[in-house]
């Protein structure tokens, strides 16, 4: 009897150390968890989000695309502006073409044509006889035509006025900027959702590894109790062996859990734009938001989400592109002008009388362009019909995604409530079974089963907490808001907007 009292007192202390309270099974808010050793400071969720938004390559690509679209808007506006440039030229040429023309040169019908015109001159000067065929010409011989040099400096103006085309092109460029901004916003939300998943994935892996370490400690302490009972001849050698085997079986699982932690840390580092092996420590921040979100509210919120706006924004862009192509068949004006100087020698270029100018306005009436415009317009119309079909498909997909996100969050919250209750019961069952074992009213298998059930309950609770956080982030993104925005702010802000709309 004395021996049983000593053993009960000793083992009760060991079991008390092996059964931590429920609060100790999980990290508290603000606690630093080391995922990869060597980090100088711990990162919070918002710090990780900022790093991911600045380092994400996909986001950088979309930002550059936005810059390109804005540059295209400048090009669209430039179509309505005149082009002005200053030119200078030097030319030296020899051209005997007029001399070779029989209308002006000696010989041929030209002489017969010129003779009647010069006859009055011949009548006034009897000493001058009319030219005979091949005997006289007012132009030099072709081989005697000299080369000539000209210097020119002038400003050249050209302005093509297509108001309908320019107006539509500018509006299309503006719509393209808005559409690209929506694409960028949607990608930012999806990146933040990935950050939330990766960040809490590290916390999940850390807690799972710590839970396994606690279980190993508990099994080790149980082995020590069994060995002491064996020394007191209260159990058989087989009991000690099975307790040792139970402890050894947790070794591979513990190594897998630690590997999962490293893999989660690598994934978060990669998302932050860093080398996967960069030292990493994170600050815990499990903010479980319990506010309820109705499917009606979520669907109404999702009508303004960025990716849906992006698809809707393609409709006016395609319509304006069609209009811009169709406008090429409209009448338009072009203005051309030149002003400058011309001289035979560069030193006399700006002398008085050497300036010249030209101004012209042309009205263009397109009649037939080989059906180029017709083909382009038909392509735009086909793209427009295809985009309308795609928009209908995206709307259905968004509705399905939102409804599933609401349902997944409800299920995750229900699982969390059940996991909490099950963890409390498993904790109590293990504590009572340990005491019964020390009193000799339970065998080792019952204790091991209680340990396994408590470990399963703890793992389920860890997973359930993670599922609620991730499901909430996914629902926020599905509704078209940032996953980092508190849910109560979304509900309060949007409820006020709805009330304002109904009042109006």
VEXDREN-2710 file (C-alpha; in Angstrom, 1 decimal):
% VEXDREN-2710
k/r/px/py/pz
1/UNK/0.0/0.0/0.0
2/UNK/2.8/2.4/0.8
3/UNK/4.5/1.6/-2.5
4/UNK/1.2/2.5/-4.4
5/UNK/1.0/5.8/-2.6
6/UNK/4.6/6.8/-3.5
7/UNK/4.1/5.8/-7.1
8/UNK/0.7/7.6/-7.3
9/UNK/2.3/10.8/-5.9
10/UNK/5.3/10.6/-8.2
11/UNK/3.4/9.8/-11.4
12/UNK/0.7/12.4/-10.7
13/UNK/3.4/15.1/-10.9
14/UNK/4.7/13.6/-14.2
15/UNK/1.3/13.4/-15.7
16/UNK/0.6/17.0/-14.6
17/UNK/3.7/18.1/-16.6
18/UNK/2.6/16.0/-19.6
19/UNK/-0.9/17.5/-19.8
20/UNK/-0.6/21.2/-20.5
21/UNK/-3.6/23.5/-20.4
22/UNK/-5.6/24.2/-23.5
23/UNK/-4.3/27.8/-23.8
24/UNK/-0.7/26.5/-23.9
25/UNK/-1.4/24.4/-27.0
26/UNK/-1.4/27.4/-29.2
27/UNK/0.7/30.5/-29.8
28/UNK/-0.7/33.8/-28.4
29/UNK/-1.1/37.0/-30.4
30/UNK/2.2/38.9/-30.6
31/UNK/4.4/35.9/-30.0
32/UNK/7.4/35.4/-32.2
33/UNK/7.7/32.1/-34.0
34/UNK/11.0/31.2/-35.6
35/UNK/10.6/29.4/-38.9
36/UNK/14.2/29.6/-40.2
37/UNK/16.8/30.6/-37.6
38/UNK/18.9/33.7/-38.0
39/UNK/16.3/36.5/-38.7
40/UNK/17.1/39.8/-37.1
41/UNK/13.5/40.8/-36.6
42/UNK/10.1/39.2/-36.8
43/UNK/7.6/40.1/-39.6
44/UNK/3.9/40.8/-39.0
45/UNK/1.2/40.0/-41.5
46/UNK/1.0/43.6/-42.8
47/UNK/4.8/43.8/-43.2
48/UNK/4.7/40.6/-45.3
49/UNK/1.8/42.0/-47.4
50/UNK/3.8/45.2/-48.1
51/UNK/6.9/43.2/-49.1
52/UNK/4.9/41.0/-51.4
53/UNK/3.1/43.8/-53.1
54/UNK/6.4/45.5/-53.8
55/UNK/8.4/42.4/-54.8
56/UNK/5.8/40.4/-56.7
57/UNK/6.9/39.9/-60.3
58/UNK/3.4/39.5/-61.7
59/UNK/2.3/42.8/-60.1
60/UNK/5.4/44.5/-61.5
61/UNK/4.5/43.2/-65.0
62/UNK/0.9/44.6/-64.6
63/UNK/2.3/47.9/-63.4
64/UNK/4.5/48.1/-66.5
65/UNK/1.5/47.3/-68.6
66/UNK/-0.4/50.1/-67.0
67/UNK/2.4/52.5/-67.9
68/UNK/2.2/51.2/-71.5
69/UNK/-1.5/51.8/-71.7
70/UNK/-1.0/55.4/-70.4
71/UNK/1.6/55.9/-73.0
72/UNK/-0.9/54.6/-75.6
73/UNK/-3.3/57.3/-74.4
74/UNK/-0.7/59.9/-75.2
75/UNK/-0.3/58.4/-78.7
76/UNK/-4.1/58.5/-79.2
77/UNK/-4.2/62.2/-78.3
78/UNK/-1.3/63.0/-80.6
79/UNK/-3.3/61.9/-83.6
80/UNK/-5.3/65.1/-83.3
81/UNK/-2.2/67.4/-83.1
82/UNK/-0.3/68.9/-86.1
83/UNK/3.2/67.8/-86.9
84/UNK/5.8/70.6/-87.4
85/UNK/9.5/70.1/-88.3
86/UNK/12.4/72.1/-89.5
87/UNK/14.3/70.9/-92.5
88/UNK/17.4/71.9/-94.5
89/UNK/18.6/70.5/-97.8
90/UNK/21.4/70.8/-100.2
91/UNK/20.9/69.6/-103.8
92/UNK/23.0/69.7/-106.9
93/UNK/21.6/68.4/-110.2
94/UNK/21.8/68.5/-113.9
95/UNK/18.5/68.0/-115.8
96/UNK/18.4/68.4/-119.7
97/UNK/14.9/67.1/-120.0
98/UNK/13.4/70.5/-121.3
99/UNK/16.2/70.9/-123.8
100/UNK/15.5/67.4/-125.2
101/UNK/11.8/68.1/-125.6
102/UNK/11.1/68.8/-129.3
103/UNK/8.6/71.5/-128.4
104/UNK/11.4/73.8/-127.3
105/UNK/14.6/72.5/-128.9
106/UNK/15.9/73.1/-132.4
107/UNK/14.6/71.0/-135.2
108/UNK/11.2/69.4/-135.4
109/UNK/7.8/70.9/-135.1
110/UNK/8.9/73.4/-132.5
111/UNK/10.5/75.7/-135.1
112/UNK/7.3/75.7/-137.2
113/UNK/5.4/76.6/-134.0
114/UNK/7.8/79.5/-133.0
115/UNK/8.3/81.0/-136.4
116/UNK/4.8/82.7/-136.7
117/UNK/5.2/84.0/-133.2
118/UNK/8.5/85.7/-134.1
119/UNK/7.4/87.0/-137.5
120/UNK/6.6/90.6/-136.3
121/UNK/10.2/90.8/-135.0
122/UNK/11.6/89.8/-138.3
123/UNK/9.4/92.4/-140.1
124/UNK/10.8/95.2/-138.0
125/UNK/14.4/94.1/-138.6
126/UNK/14.8/93.2/-142.2
127/UNK/18.4/92.2/-141.6
128/UNK/17.3/89.3/-139.4
129/UNK/16.2/86.3/-141.3
130/UNK/13.9/83.6/-139.8
131/UNK/15.5/80.4/-138.5
132/UNK/15.8/77.6/-140.7
133/UNK/15.3/74.0/-139.7
134/UNK/18.2/72.9/-137.5
135/UNK/19.9/76.3/-137.6
136/UNK/18.7/78.1/-134.4
137/UNK/17.3/77.4/-131.0
138/UNK/16.5/79.5/-127.9
139/UNK/17.7/76.7/-125.6
140/UNK/21.2/75.4/-125.2
141/UNK/22.3/72.1/-126.5
142/UNK/21.7/69.2/-124.1
143/UNK/25.4/68.7/-123.5
144/UNK/25.7/72.3/-122.6
145/UNK/23.2/72.3/-119.8
146/UNK/25.1/73.1/-116.6
147/UNK/24.6/71.5/-113.2
148/UNK/22.8/73.7/-110.6
149/UNK/23.1/74.0/-106.8
150/UNK/20.3/75.0/-104.4
151/UNK/20.3/75.5/-100.7
152/UNK/17.0/75.3/-98.9
153/UNK/16.0/75.8/-95.2
154/UNK/12.3/75.7/-94.3
155/UNK/9.6/74.7/-91.8
156/UNK/7.2/72.0/-92.8
157/UNK/3.7/71.7/-91.3
158/UNK/1.2/68.9/-91.7
159/UNK/-2.1/68.5/-89.9
160/UNK/-4.6/65.8/-90.6
161/UNK/-8.0/66.6/-89.0
162/UNK/-10.0/63.4/-88.2
163/UNK/-12.1/64.6/-85.2
164/UNK/-14.4/61.5/-84.9
165/UNK/-11.5/59.0/-85.1
166/UNK/-9.4/61.0/-82.6
167/UNK/-12.3/61.4/-80.2
168/UNK/-13.0/57.7/-80.1
169/UNK/-9.4/56.7/-79.9
170/UNK/-8.8/59.0/-76.9
171/UNK/-11.9/57.7/-75.1
172/UNK/-10.8/54.1/-75.8
173/UNK/-7.4/54.8/-74.4
174/UNK/-9.0/56.3/-71.2
175/UNK/-11.2/53.2/-70.8
176/UNK/-8.2/51.0/-71.3
177/UNK/-6.4/52.7/-68.4
178/UNK/-9.4/52.1/-66.1
179/UNK/-9.6/48.5/-67.3
180/UNK/-5.9/47.9/-66.6
181/UNK/-6.2/49.6/-63.1
182/UNK/-9.0/47.0/-62.4
183/UNK/-6.7/44.2/-63.4
184/UNK/-4.0/45.5/-61.2
185/UNK/-6.4/45.9/-58.2
186/UNK/-7.6/42.3/-58.7
187/UNK/-4.1/41.0/-58.8
188/UNK/-3.2/42.9/-55.6
189/UNK/-6.2/41.3/-53.8
190/UNK/-5.2/37.8/-55.0
191/UNK/-1.6/38.5/-53.9
192/UNK/-2.8/39.5/-50.5
193/UNK/-4.9/36.4/-50.3
194/UNK/-1.8/34.3/-51.1
195/UNK/0.1/36.2/-48.4
196/UNK/-2.5/35.5/-45.8
197/UNK/-2.5/31.8/-46.8
198/UNK/1.3/31.5/-46.8
199/UNK/1.7/33.5/-43.5
200/UNK/-0.8/31.5/-41.6
201/UNK/0.5/28.4/-43.3
202/UNK/3.8/29.0/-41.5
203/UNK/1.9/29.5/-38.2
204/UNK/-0.1/26.3/-38.9
205/UNK/3.1/24.3/-39.7
206/UNK/4.8/25.8/-36.6
207/UNK/1.9/24.8/-34.3
208/UNK/1.6/21.3/-35.8
209/UNK/5.3/20.8/-35.2
210/UNK/5.0/22.1/-31.6
211/UNK/2.0/19.9/-31.1
212/UNK/4.0/16.9/-32.2
213/UNK/6.8/17.9/-29.9
214/UNK/4.4/18.1/-27.0
215/UNK/3.1/14.7/-27.9
216/UNK/6.6/13.3/-28.0
217/UNK/7.2/14.8/-24.6
218/UNK/4.0/13.3/-23.3
219/UNK/4.8/9.9/-24.6
220/UNK/8.3/10.1/-23.2
221/UNK/6.9/10.9/-19.8
222/UNK/4.5/8.1/-20.1
223/UNK/7.4/5.8/-20.9
224/UNK/9.1/7.0/-17.7
225/UNK/6.0/6.3/-15.7
226/UNK/5.7/2.8/-17.2
227/UNK/9.4/2.1/-16.4
228/UNK/8.9/3.1/-12.8
229/UNK/5.8/0.9/-12.6
230/UNK/7.9/-1.9/-14.0
231/UNK/10.5/-1.3/-11.4
232/UNK/7.8/-1.6/-8.7
233/UNK/6.5/-4.8/-10.5
234/UNK/3.2/-3.3/-11.3
235/UNK/3.4/-3.9/-15.0
236/UNK/4.9/-6.5/-17.3
237/UNK/8.0/-5.9/-19.5
238/UNK/5.6/-5.8/-22.5
239/UNK/4.0/-2.7/-21.2
240/UNK/7.4/-0.9/-21.2
241/UNK/8.2/-2.1/-24.7
242/UNK/4.9/-0.9/-26.1
243/UNK/5.3/2.5/-24.5
244/UNK/8.8/2.7/-26.0
245/UNK/7.5/1.7/-29.5
246/UNK/4.7/4.2/-29.2
247/UNK/7.3/6.9/-28.6
248/UNK/9.5/5.8/-31.4
249/UNK/6.7/5.8/-33.9
250/UNK/6.3/9.6/-33.5
251/UNK/9.9/10.2/-34.7
252/UNK/9.2/10.1/-38.4
253/UNK/6.0/12.2/-38.0
254/UNK/7.9/14.8/-36.1
255/UNK/10.6/15.0/-38.8
256/UNK/7.8/15.4/-41.4
257/UNK/6.2/18.2/-39.4
258/UNK/9.5/20.1/-39.2
259/UNK/10.0/19.6/-42.9
260/UNK/6.5/21.0/-43.5
261/UNK/7.5/24.1/-41.5
262/UNK/10.6/24.6/-43.6
263/UNK/8.5/24.2/-46.8
264/UNK/6.0/26.7/-45.6
265/UNK/8.8/29.2/-44.7
266/UNK/10.3/28.7/-48.2
267/UNK/7.0/29.4/-49.8
268/UNK/6.4/32.6/-47.8
269/UNK/10.0/33.8/-48.6
270/UNK/9.4/33.2/-52.2
271/UNK/6.2/35.1/-52.1
272/UNK/8.0/38.0/-50.5
273/UNK/10.5/38.1/-53.3
274/UNK/13.4/36.7/-51.2
275/UNK/15.7/33.7/-51.4
276/UNK/13.7/30.7/-50.0
277/UNK/16.4/30.0/-47.4
278/UNK/16.4/33.5/-46.0
279/UNK/16.1/33.5/-42.1
280/UNK/12.4/34.0/-41.2
281/UNK/10.6/34.8/-38.0
282/UNK/6.9/35.8/-37.9
283/UNK/4.7/37.4/-35.3
284/UNK/1.6/35.4/-34.5
285/UNK/-1.7/37.1/-35.2
286/UNK/-4.7/34.7/-35.4
287/UNK/-7.5/37.2/-35.7
288/UNK/-10.6/35.1/-35.9
289/UNK/-13.4/37.3/-37.2
290/UNK/-16.8/35.9/-36.1
291/UNK/-19.1/38.4/-38.0
292/UNK/-21.7/36.6/-40.1
293/UNK/-21.9/37.4/-43.9
294/UNK/-25.1/36.7/-45.7
295/UNK/-25.0/35.4/-49.3
296/UNK/-27.1/38.3/-50.4
297/UNK/-24.7/40.8/-49.0
298/UNK/-21.7/39.0/-50.4
299/UNK/-23.2/38.8/-53.9
300/UNK/-24.1/42.5/-53.9
301/UNK/-20.6/43.4/-52.8
302/UNK/-19.1/41.2/-55.5
303/UNK/-20.8/43.2/-58.3
304/UNK/-18.1/45.8/-57.9
305/UNK/-15.1/43.4/-57.7
306/UNK/-12.1/44.4/-59.7
307/UNK/-11.9/41.4/-62.1
308/UNK/-15.6/41.8/-63.0
309/UNK/-15.1/45.5/-63.6
310/UNK/-12.1/44.6/-65.8
311/UNK/-14.2/42.3/-68.0
312/UNK/-17.1/44.9/-68.2
313/UNK/-14.5/47.6/-69.1
314/UNK/-13.6/45.7/-72.2
315/UNK/-17.0/46.3/-73.7
316/UNK/-16.7/50.1/-74.2
317/UNK/-13.1/49.7/-75.3
318/UNK/-14.1/47.3/-78.1
319/UNK/-17.1/49.6/-79.0
320/UNK/-14.8/52.6/-79.3
321/UNK/-12.2/50.7/-81.3
322/UNK/-15.0/49.7/-83.7
323/UNK/-16.1/53.3/-84.0
324/UNK/-12.5/54.5/-84.5
325/UNK/-12.0/52.0/-87.4
326/UNK/-15.3/53.0/-88.9
327/UNK/-14.4/56.7/-88.7
328/UNK/-11.7/56.1/-91.3
329/UNK/-14.5/56.2/-93.9
330/UNK/-15.6/59.7/-92.7
331/UNK/-14.5/62.8/-94.7
332/UNK/-11.5/64.6/-93.2
333/UNK/-9.2/67.6/-93.8
334/UNK/-5.5/67.9/-94.2
335/UNK/-3.5/71.1/-93.9
336/UNK/0.0/71.4/-95.4
337/UNK/2.3/74.4/-95.2
338/UNK/5.9/75.3/-95.9
339/UNK/7.9/78.5/-95.2
340/UNK/11.6/79.0/-95.8
341/UNK/14.4/80.3/-98.0
342/UNK/16.1/79.1/-101.1
343/UNK/19.5/80.2/-102.7
344/UNK/22.1/79.2/-105.1
345/UNK/24.8/79.9/-102.5
346/UNK/24.6/79.2/-98.8
347/UNK/25.9/82.7/-97.9
348/UNK/22.9/84.3/-99.7
349/UNK/20.2/82.0/-98.3
350/UNK/18.5/84.6/-96.2
351/UNK/18.8/87.5/-98.6
352/UNK/15.8/89.5/-99.5
353/UNK/13.5/87.9/-102.0
354/UNK/14.8/84.4/-101.3
355/UNK/11.9/83.4/-99.0
356/UNK/9.2/81.1/-100.2
357/UNK/6.0/79.8/-98.7
358/UNK/3.1/77.4/-99.5
359/UNK/-0.2/76.7/-97.8
360/UNK/-2.7/74.1/-98.8
361/UNK/-6.0/72.7/-97.4
362/UNK/-7.3/69.4/-98.8
363/UNK/-10.7/67.8/-98.2
364/UNK/-10.6/64.0/-98.4
365/UNK/-13.7/62.0/-99.3
366/UNK/-12.9/58.3/-98.9
367/UNK/-14.7/56.4/-101.6
368/UNK/-13.2/52.9/-101.7
369/UNK/-10.4/51.5/-99.6
370/UNK/-10.4/47.9/-100.8
371/UNK/-12.8/46.9/-97.9
372/UNK/-10.0/47.2/-95.4
373/UNK/-12.2/49.2/-93.0
374/UNK/-15.1/46.8/-93.5
375/UNK/-12.9/43.9/-92.5
376/UNK/-11.5/45.7/-89.4
377/UNK/-15.1/46.7/-88.3
378/UNK/-16.2/43.1/-88.6
379/UNK/-13.3/41.9/-86.5
380/UNK/-14.2/44.4/-83.8
381/UNK/-17.8/43.3/-83.9
382/UNK/-16.8/39.6/-83.5
383/UNK/-14.5/40.6/-80.6
384/UNK/-17.4/42.5/-79.0
385/UNK/-19.8/39.5/-79.2
386/UNK/-17.1/37.2/-77.8
387/UNK/-16.5/39.6/-74.9
388/UNK/-20.2/39.8/-74.1
389/UNK/-20.3/36.0/-73.9
390/UNK/-17.2/36.0/-71.7
391/UNK/-18.7/38.6/-69.4
392/UNK/-21.8/36.4/-68.9
393/UNK/-19.5/33.4/-68.1
394/UNK/-17.5/35.5/-65.7
395/UNK/-20.6/36.8/-63.9
396/UNK/-21.8/33.2/-63.4
397/UNK/-18.4/32.1/-62.1
398/UNK/-18.2/35.1/-59.7
399/UNK/-21.6/34.2/-58.3
400/UNK/-20.7/30.6/-57.8
401/UNK/-17.3/31.6/-56.2
402/UNK/-19.0/34.0/-53.8
403/UNK/-21.7/31.5/-52.7
404/UNK/-19.1/28.7/-52.2
405/UNK/-16.8/31.1/-50.2
406/UNK/-19.7/32.0/-47.9
407/UNK/-20.6/28.3/-47.4
408/UNK/-16.9/27.3/-46.8
409/UNK/-16.5/30.0/-44.2
410/UNK/-19.7/28.8/-42.4
411/UNK/-18.4/25.2/-42.5
412/UNK/-15.0/26.3/-41.2
413/UNK/-16.6/28.2/-38.3
414/UNK/-18.7/25.2/-37.4
415/UNK/-15.7/22.9/-37.6
416/UNK/-13.8/25.3/-35.3
417/UNK/-16.6/25.2/-32.7
418/UNK/-16.7/21.5/-32.8
419/UNK/-12.9/21.2/-32.7
420/UNK/-12.7/23.4/-29.6
421/UNK/-15.3/21.3/-27.8
422/UNK/-13.7/18.1/-28.8
423/UNK/-10.3/19.4/-27.6
424/UNK/-11.6/20.2/-24.2
425/UNK/-13.2/16.8/-23.9
426/UNK/-10.1/15.0/-25.2
427/UNK/-8.0/16.9/-22.6
428/UNK/-10.3/15.9/-19.8
429/UNK/-10.5/12.3/-21.0
430/UNK/-6.7/12.1/-21.1
431/UNK/-6.3/13.6/-17.6
432/UNK/-8.8/11.2/-16.1
433/UNK/-7.4/8.2/-17.9
434/UNK/-3.9/9.0/-16.7
435/UNK/-5.2/9.2/-13.1
436/UNK/-7.0/5.9/-13.5
437/UNK/-3.9/4.4/-14.9
438/UNK/-1.9/5.4/-11.9
439/UNK/-4.6/4.0/-9.6
440/UNK/-4.5/0.7/-11.6
441/UNK/-8.0/1.0/-13.0
442/UNK/-6.9/1.5/-16.6
443/UNK/-4.3/-0.3/-18.7
444/UNK/-1.6/1.2/-20.9
445/UNK/-3.6/0.8/-24.1
446/UNK/-6.4/3.0/-22.8
447/UNK/-3.9/5.7/-21.9
448/UNK/-2.2/5.5/-25.3
449/UNK/-5.6/5.7/-26.9
450/UNK/-6.4/8.8/-24.9
451/UNK/-3.1/10.3/-25.8
452/UNK/-3.7/9.7/-29.5
453/UNK/-7.2/11.1/-29.3
454/UNK/-6.0/14.2/-27.6
455/UNK/-3.3/14.6/-30.3
456/UNK/-5.9/14.2/-33.0
457/UNK/-8.2/16.7/-31.4
458/UNK/-5.3/19.2/-31.0
459/UNK/-4.3/18.8/-34.7
460/UNK/-7.9/19.2/-35.8
461/UNK/-8.3/22.4/-33.7
462/UNK/-5.1/23.8/-35.2
463/UNK/-6.3/23.1/-38.7
464/UNK/-9.8/24.5/-38.0
465/UNK/-8.4/27.8/-36.8
466/UNK/-6.3/28.0/-40.0
467/UNK/-9.3/27.1/-42.2
468/UNK/-11.4/29.9/-40.7
469/UNK/-8.7/32.6/-41.3
470/UNK/-8.1/31.4/-44.8
471/UNK/-11.8/31.1/-45.6
472/UNK/-12.4/34.6/-44.3
473/UNK/-9.6/36.0/-46.5
474/UNK/-11.0/34.2/-49.5
475/UNK/-14.5/35.5/-48.9
476/UNK/-13.2/39.1/-48.7
477/UNK/-11.3/38.7/-51.9
478/UNK/-14.4/37.1/-53.6
479/UNK/-16.5/40.1/-52.4
480/UNK/-14.0/42.5/-54.1
481/UNK/-12.2/43.9/-51.1
482/UNK/-8.7/43.6/-49.7
483/UNK/-8.2/40.5/-47.5
484/UNK/-6.5/42.6/-44.9
485/UNK/-9.5/44.9/-44.4
486/UNK/-11.3/44.0/-41.1
487/UNK/-14.7/42.4/-41.7
488/UNK/-16.6/44.6/-39.4
489/UNK/-15.4/47.7/-41.4
490/UNK/-16.7/46.1/-44.6
491/UNK/-20.0/45.3/-43.1
492/UNK/-20.5/48.7/-41.5
493/UNK/-19.3/50.7/-44.6
494/UNK/-21.4/48.7/-47.1
495/UNK/-24.5/48.7/-44.8
496/UNK/-24.3/52.5/-44.8
497/UNK/-24.1/52.5/-48.6
498/UNK/-27.1/50.2/-48.9
499/UNK/-29.1/52.3/-46.6
500/UNK/-28.3/55.5/-48.6
501/UNK/-29.3/53.8/-51.8
502/UNK/-32.6/52.7/-50.4
503/UNK/-33.3/56.2/-49.0
504/UNK/-32.8/57.7/-52.5
END
